[in-house]
Amino acid sequence: MRIKVIVPFPLGEDEVRLRASQLRPTLLGAGVEVDYQPVRASGELADSPYDNLLIDMYIDMYIVQAGLRSEQEGYDAVCIDTASDSGVAALRSRLDIPVVGPGHAAASVACLLGRKFSVISTFDRWADNCRRSLVGHELGHKVASYRSLDVGAPDVGRLLTDKPEVIAALGDLAESAISDDGADVIVLASTTMHQAAAALAERLPVPVIDPGPWSVRLAADMVLLGASQSKRAYPAPARPRDDLFRALPGVPGFEPPVVTITSH
């Protein structure tokens, strides 16, 4: 089985490898290969209405560009490495293989494990993006709270690697969500927060959902069970214009690297 994970920024190999490190090979089961591949161009940080416009205009389109040929390339499923679930609906419409977004996956798993969940983040403005996504998925009523540290937007993955005190602060935040807001489950607001997942799971008395690995695992299970998105919910386009997506220019001189995780 082959799964493509689309990274929503035009990152170099080291950065892609950092994002791929969220997925432990032992989680995959036998015979599963996962390729992390970045897009050719995108918006930036989703930290403001201005950049959200760039996200809406570009990240979705470049994610779709990266995913369109997945079936022809031999992939059995596609995941998106952003909890905003950018581009998921369009790819579900265009592809027959399963397409899974980590934001929706994490929230759905949280609903299976508890009655209410809280979303915790390192960056306050991301809370609005999470809220918008969950309302779109009609899951807003299951959210106990959105809580954030507001430590800033730069390279969150490396921030958590280099500053363990941030992970400790996220633990305090989650404990407040449990005791004060009534959360039964904690959901991380971004796939880039994966370094905090193990420490939080050990510290907290409730389940902690790390969106990225769950999305890949669910995609693999969909393939094994022969399930995919409903074409009644995501109808195929009558006149596909894949050429418009393929014509989108990329960052000059950038060739997206591929980082592969193979099951053990």
ABEGO torsion letter per residue (X at the ends): XBBBBBBABBBBAAAAAAAAAABBAAAAEBGBBBBBBBBABBBBAGABAAAAAAAAAAAAAAAAAAAAAAAAAGBABBBBBBAAGBGAAAAAAABABBBBBAAAAAAAAAAAABABBBBBBABAAAAAAAAAAAAAAGAAAABABBBBAGAEABGAAAAAAABAAAAAAAAAAAAAAAAAAGBABBBBABAAAAAAAAAAAAABABBBBBAAAAAAAAAAAAAAAGBBBBAAABBBBABBBAAAAAABBBBBGBBBBBBBBBBX
